[in-house]
């Protein structure tokens, strides 16, 4: 048996664990840190990432948090460039409604404390005009900040001709786009190891507290890890690790699925931003399909009104030829399986849902291209869909998790915040609101419960 001691043991080598280990070494290079996981880095939940980022949230705390995380990603993009392929055409939120006062109120509130740029945070365009900058370039350095709201059908069709002509309003979030999360994780891991960090591929089976820290026993007794402090960054296994300290975190796991396929019919322009249909919908079934589903106990729910937030974007950059679709309509918690069982019907469901916004996708009804990938990962999430970053109840133990659907975009910010908390470095003012301590703030929790939506896409 090998027994080694470290200042910090980070449990979990997904993108959040990698980022935390990376920023620990960034902030304090002499710190001895080990990173442990039974599987290869970023090979489980992080491997299923949508690889998108945005600073759009219905609350200013999350906007500021993701703004900082994007700042850090841009720093990385400036350093390592094409390794992470950071692009920024934005998020395009679409609705058939012309009355968006409620959405505008949420936008103004979410960006109310934003200090970025000299332009107004929210810019409303009632008719075509030269002040709106189309997303012609994918370069993040050239994109504007803030939000553009297009309220002219004619203008929307001029800029985004493949969208349904029923769309009356487009909300274009400008500080948003895509990034190669695998490339970012590989860079972090390489830096961590070159800075003296140690990766241990083994499963933590138990943790015992001692006067000087903790003893971590690993599977097969291959390694015994002694650590002064611990970071729980175990993703969907967050509570499995928390239970080793006699704690329970307020999180659940929800399986969400995605579909990527070769766009052989060129239905989606390569320059299209990440598009989200905000409207609830009835899936576009034929009369025979509808009748069959209505008589099915298992699939009757597919005939009912489905939630909004189905999304579509080109995959592989301007010169690629794939499309990625997602629809987080599942809201049921589940146990975690390394090989989750996916819904066979999901590819057809998501294509038909996305075709309501991108009608050209109808060409793929019942005939998806042979080159496709149907996959899924777990959203580890709190009820309010905010992360947990900070000290747990057990002295010397910290958590970085609950990044449901926003792990890629929040990774740098989460790793930096967790590292700063552990090292007693200066923290941003929003740090308590993202930590487990927020559950003692009755006013904040009441405010979060009242939000009409939680940023889940």
N, C-alpha and C positions, 0 to 999 in steps of 0.2 A: 504494500500500500504506500502511495505517495502522500505525504502530508506537507502542505505548503501554506504559508501565511501571507495574507494580503491586507492592505488598508481597506479595500472595498471589493466586495464580490457583487457583480451585476448578474442577476439571474434572468436569462432571456436574451437571445441574440437576434431578435427581429430588429426592424429599423429603429424602434424606440430604445431598446437595449444598446444597440450599436451607437446610437447618437449620444446616449448618456455616458457610455464608456469613453467615447471620443472627446466629449466636452470636459469630462473629469481630467483627462490627460492634457487637454488644451489649457485648462485653467491652472492645473497644478501638475506639471510634467513629472515631478519626482514621486508622485503618488503611485503606489503599487496597486494595480487593478487587475482582476481576472473577470472574464466574461464566460459564463457557462450556459450550455444548452445541449440537450440530447441530440439535436439535429443540426444540420449545416446552417450558418447564418442566413437569415431572410428566406428560409425554405418552406415556411409554413404560412401563417396569415400574411406576412409581408409580401410573399410571392404572389398573392392574389390582389395586390393593390391596383386601384384604378389609375394611379400615378398622376393625379390631378392636384391642383392647389388653387386656393382662393382666399381672399380676406373678407368675404361676404358672410356676415353672421347677424342674427337678429339682436345681438347684445354687444355693447362696446367692449366688454372684457375680452370676448372671443375674437373680435376684430383686432384689438391691439395685440393679443397673443399671437394670432396667425400673421399679422403684419411683421412682428419681430421675427417669427420663424422664416418668413419669406425674405426678410433682410439677410438672415444668415444663409439661406439657400443662394441668394444672389451673390453673397461673398464667395461661396463655394464655386458658383458658376464662373465668377471672375477669375478664380484661381485655376480651375481644372477644365473649364470650357465644355467641349463636346462630350466629355465623359459623362455628364449628366443631362445634356441636351435640353436645357431649360428654354421653354417657349412661352409666349404670353399673348395669346389672341383673346383671352378673356373667357368669361362664362356668359352665355346668352340665355336669360330666363324669359320664357315665352308664355303669354296668356292670350286667350281669345276675348278677355274682358277689356273694356275701355275704361272701366271704373277701378282704379288701382290705388285709391286713397289709403287704404289700409296697408298695402305693400309699401307705398311711399313713406308712410309713417314709420314702418319698421326699418326701411333703409336709412332714413334720417337719424333714427335712434341708434342703429348699429354703427353708423359712422360719426356719431355726435362728438366723440372724443378723438377722432383721427386728426393727426397733425401733419399728414403727408401732403406734399405738393402745394403749389400756389393756386391751382384751379379749384373751383367749388367742388365739394365732394359729390353732390347730386346735380346733374345737368339734365333738364327736361327739354326735349325737342318736339314741339307740336307739329312741325312740318319739315320737309327736307331743307337743310341749310348747310352751309360750309363749316359750321363749328363742330360738327360730328366727324370724328376721325375713324373711318372704317378700319377693320383689323387686317390690313393688307400685308403687314409684316409679322413674322412670328418672333422677331427679336424682342426679348424682354426689355432691353435697354431703350427701345423706341416707343414703347406703349405708354399711354397716358395713365394717370391714377384716377381714382374716383369711379363714378357710375354715370353712364349715359342712358337715359330713358327715351325710347323712340315711341311716339304715340300716333304716327301716321302709317296707315296700311301701305300706302304707296311707297313711302320711304323704306319701310321694312322689306318690301318685295324687291326694291332696287338693290338693297345691300345684301339681303339673304334670300335670293329667289327660290331656293329649294324648300323653304319653310312653307307650311300650309298657308294658303291665302286667307284663312280665317283668323290668323293671328293679328290682334289689334294693338298689342303692346309688347315691346321688347325691352327688357332691363339688361343692359350690357355692363357687367362687372368687369372693370378693366385690369385690376391687379389680380389676375388669375390666368391659369394656363396648365401646362403639363411639364413633367420632369421625369427623367429616368431614375426612379428610386433605387433600382438595383445598382446602377453606377454610383449613386450617392452612397449607398451602403458599403459598396466595395472600397470606395475611397476612405470612408471612416474606419473600416476594419484595417486597411493597410496602414493608415496613420497610427491607429491604436497599437498595432503590433510593432511598428518601427519605433514607437515611443516607449517600448518596453512592456506593453500590455500583454497579458497571457490569455489565450482562448483555451477553454477546457470543454471538450465534447463529451458531456456526461449529464445524466439526469440527477437533480438534487432530490434525494429521498426523504431527508429530515434535516431539521435545523435545531441545534441546542444552544441556548444562551450560556455564556460563561462570564466570569468577572471581567475578562478582557475583550469580550466580543462574542463571536459565534463560531460554532463548529458545524460545517455542512457535510453531511454524509452523502456520497453519490452512489448511484446504482452499480452493483458489482464490486463495491468497495475498492474501485480503482483509484479514487482520489478522496482524500479528506481535506477539505478546504477550511482554513482558519481565516476569519475575516473580522476586522474591527467594526465595519459597517456593511450593510447590505442594501442593494437596490432591487426591489421586486418589479421587474419589467417583463413579466412572463405572458403578456398578452391575454389570450383566452384562458390561460391557466393562472391568472392573477390571484383568484381566490384559493386555488390549490396551494399556492405558496403561502398566502396569508394565513391559511389554517395551520401552517406549521408554527406560527407564532400565537395561535389561539385567537386569531382575528378573523373577521368577515368584512369584506369590502362591499359597498352597495352597487354591485355590477352584475350584469347578466350577459349571456352570449346569444347573439342572433345570427343565424346563417343567411348570408345574402349572396346572390349569384350574378354573374356577368356573362356576356357572350361577345366574342371577337371573331370576325370572319373576313375573308378576302372579298373586297367589294368589286366583284367581277363585272358588274353592270355599271360601275362608276356612279352610284346613286348619291354619294355624299362628297361635296367638293373638298379638296385637300386643305383649303384655306378656312374651312368652317370652324368657328370656335366650338368649345364644349357647350352643347345645347341642352337645356332642360325644359321640359313641358310641365309647367306648374299646375295645369288643370287636371282635375279628376276626369276619368273617362270610362266609357264602355268599350271593351275590346272589340275590334272589328271582325266578328265571326260571320260566316255565311248563315243563312237561315237554317240549313241542315245541321251545321256545326252547333248553332245555338240551341236547337231543339235537343240534340244529343247531350249537350252539357247540362241542360236544365233537368234532364232525367238522371243525371249522374250524382249520386250521393257524395262521391269523392271530389268532383270537379264543378259542382253547381256554383261555387263561389266565383268562378271565372265569368259568370254571366252577370254578376253584380257590379256596382260602381267600384272602380279601382282607384287608388290614390294617385295623386300627381307625382311629379319629380322623376319621371322616366327620363333617361338621358342618353345622348348619342354624341360621339365625336370621332373624327378621323384618327386612325392609329398608325403610327410610324412616320409622322412628320409630312412635310410637303411632298416628298417623293415616295411615300409609302402607298399602299393600296388596300389597307385593312380598315375596318370600322369596329368600334367598340360600343356596346350597348349595356345599360344597366338599369335596374328598377328595384329599389329597396322596398318592396311592398310587404315583405315578411316582417311581422312584429312579435313573433313568438320566440321566447327564450328556449334554449336547448342545451343538452350536454355537448361536450366537445369530442370530436372524433378526428383522428389524424387523416382519415380518408372519408370526409363527409359525403353522405348520400345526396346527390343532386336531383332536382326535379326534371324528369325526362322531357316534359312539355315546356320547360322554361324558354328554350330558344325560340319556339314558335310564339309563345306568349309575348316575349320582349320585342320581337320583330313587329308583331301586329300592334303593340302599344306604341312603339317608336314611329310607326308609319302614320300615326295620327298627326305627328308634327312634321315628319319627313316623308311625304306621300310616295316618293320614288322607291322607298323601301318595300312597297307592296310587291315589287317584282320578285321578292324572295319568299313570299307566302308559300309554304309547303315545298320549297325548293331552295333551301339554303346551300351555299357553295360547299363543296367537299372540304375545302381548307377552312376549318373553323376550330374554335376552342371554347368550350363551355366549362366554366370553372366557378368556384365559390370560396368564400372565406368568412370568418366569424367577425361580426361587429361586437367587440367587448365594450359595453357601454353602461353609463349611469342613466338613471331615469331622465335627468335633464339634458343628457348628451353633452356633458362637459367632461374634460379629462380629470384624472386624479394625479396630481404631481406634488409631492411633498412628503413630510414626515408621517409615518404611520404611528399608532399608539405605542408600539414597542420601541423603546429608545434604541437609536442606532439603525433603525430600519426605515427605508424610504420607498415610495411607490412612484412609478411612472407608467401610467396605463389608462385604460378606458378611452382609447382613441378611435371610437367607432366611425369608420368611414373617412377619417381625416388623418390617419397615421402618417402618410407621406408628407402632407403639407405641415403637420404639427411636429414632425420628428425633431427638427433642429431646435425649435423653440422649447419643446419638452425636455430634450436632453440637456440643453443649456440651463433651463430653470431647475431641473432636478440636481444637476451638478452644483449649481450655485447654492441651492438650499443645503445640500450635504456639506459643502465646504464653508458655509457661513459667509458667503460673499454677498454684496449688495443685491437686493431683489427688486423687480419691478413692483409697482403698487398693486397690481392685480394678482400677485402670487397667492395671497390667502384665499382668494375666490376660486382658484384652481386646485387648491389643496384639500385633503380630507377635512380640514378645519372648517370648511364652508358650511358643513351640516350643523354647526353651532350658531350660524348666522341666520336667524329666523326671517329677517327682512329680505335677505338675498334669496333664500329658498322660496319665499312667497312670490317674489318677483319672477323667478325662473318658472315656477309652476303656471304663471299667468301668460307666458309667451305663447302665441298662437302656433308657432312652429319652432323646431329645434335645430334646424340646419341639417337635417338628415337627407342625404341624396343617395 
